[in-house]
Amino acid sequence: MGMAEDVISDLRGRIGKTLDDLRRDLAKVRTGRANPQLLDSVRVDYYGTPTPLNQVANVTVADPRLIVIKPWEKSMIQTIEKAINAAGLGINALPDAEVVRVPIPALTEERRKEFVKIVKQKGEEHKIAIRNERRDAKEMVEELVKGGELTEDEGKKALERVQAEVDAGIKKVDDTIAGKEKDLMQV
């Protein structure tokens, strides 16, 4: 059953990566609370090279509705402000003498519902990815049975375990989506 074990652990690892990707995607969806991950997609022109914001400045959350960015070089304040305002995140950066402040506006009910739709769509995309991983694992198990490396019974047991892993992964996706929806709808 060692070969089947390899297939199951590979599937488990791929489902884990899918869940991590979902969490990263959801971190970028604004909930009305300050979250430094909201700025992960912002690239700043640092001496001609597009550089992630967190590599040219310290990004912190001052309070639930304010992100404060302290650049390592004062000359970067204007560049950081422009990059954030141009990123299309629906937020505006306000430059100061030492830092750039990014107030996070409260979300309207309509905007919250739009974000919930986006979150559900991302959840569905990741469920499809998990189902595709199930198909790949199922094909691997069937190949092992066909090649004589697993008996029919071992193959059936392995397929049941594959399905159990997939069910657990989809439940985690549902739980993650439900948690994000709750965050979004909270005023």
N, C-alpha and C positions, 0 to 999 in steps of 0.2 A: 504493500500500500504506500511505499515511499514515493513513487511517481505521482500518485494521486495527491499525496501530501504537498508535493511541490506545486502542483496545479492550484490547490486550495490556497497555499500561502502566497503564491503569485497573485491570485485573484484578490486576496485580502489586502495585499499591498497596493494594487491598482485601485481598489475601492477607496482605500485610505487617501490616496493621492487625489482622487475625484472629490472626496469630501473636503480636503484641504483647499482645493481649487474653488469649491463652492464658498467656503468661508472667506477666502480672499476676495471673491467677486462680491459677496454680500457686504464686506467691510467698506466697499466703495459706495454703497447706497446710503445716502444721507438720511439720518433719522431725526434731525433737529437737535441732536446733541453733538458737541464737539468730539471729533475722533481724528487723531493724526493720520490714520490710514486713508482718510478721505483725500489727502494730498499726495498719496503714493504715485499717482499717475502724472503728477506735475513734473515737467522737465525744465530746468533753468539753464540759460545760456551761460556757461562758465568758461570764459576764455575761448569761445568758439565751439565748445563741445556741449551738446545737450546732456545735462547731468541731473540725476534724481535730486529732488529738493533736500531730502534728508542727508545728502552727501556734501551739501554746502552750508547747511544751517542746522541748528538744534530746534526741533519741532516739539512743542509741549502743549498740553491743555491747561490753560489758566483757570477756567471755570467751565461749567457744563455747556456754555454757549460761546466760548472764545478759545481759539487756537492762537498761540503766540510763537512766532518764528524768529529766532535770534541767529542771524547769519554770522559766520566766522569772520567775514570781511565786511566792514560797513559799506563798502562800495557796491555790495550785492543787493542792498535793500530795494532799489528801484527795479532791478532786474527780476527779483523775486516777486515783487508786486505785479509787474506786467505779466509774468508767467502764470500766476494764479488767476488773475483776471481774464487771461486769454484761454484758460483751460476749459471753460464752459461748464464749470461745476455749479453755477448758480450762486456763487459766493463772491464777495468783493474784499480784496486785501486793502488794508489801510496802513500806509507806511508811517513810521515814527522815527525819532532820532536814532534809536538803538535797535528797534525790533519792527517786525511787520505783524500787525494784529489782523486776525481773520474772524470777524463775528459770524456766528452761524445763525441765520434767521430761523424763526419758528416756521414749521411747515403748515400750510393750509390743509383743511380736510381733503380737498380735491387732490392736492399734490401727494398727500399721504396715500390715497387710494391708487394713484398712478404708480407710486413706488411699490405698493403691495403687488400690483400686476407684474411689474418688472421682476420682483423677488420670486413670484410664483413661476414666471417664465424661466428664470435661471434654475429654479429647483427642478422643473420639468426637463430642462436640457441635461442636468446632471443625472437625473434618473435614467434618461435614455443612454447616457454614457455608461452607467452601471449595467444596464441591460445588455449593452454591446459587449461589456466585459464578461457577462454571464455567457453570451453566445460563444465568445472565444474560448472560455474555460471548458464549456460543454464540448466544443469541437476537439480540444486537446484530450479530454477524457475519452471521447469516442475513438480517437486515433490510438490511444493506449490500449483500449479494448480490442480494436481491430488488429493492432500489431502484436497482440498476445501478451503484452506486458501487464495487463490487468485482466482478471476474470470478469464474466458478465456481472456477477453479484457485486464484486468490488467496484465495478463501473457504476452500477446503480447507486450504491452507497455514496460514491464520490459525487455523483450528480445531485443526490439529495443534499449533501453538504454544500455544494456549489449554490444550490437554490437557497439554503439557509443563510449563507453569507450574503447573497444578493438581497434577500428579504431584510436582513439586519442593516445593510447599507442603505436601502431605500427608506427604512424607518428612520435612520439617522438624518437623511436628507429632509424627510418630512418634519422631524423635530427641529432641525436647524431653521427651516423655512418658517415654521410656526413661531419660533422664538423671535425671528427677525420681524415677522408681521406684528407680533405683540409690541415690540419696540417701536415700530413705525406708527402704530395706532395710538400709542400712549401720548397724551398731551402734557 
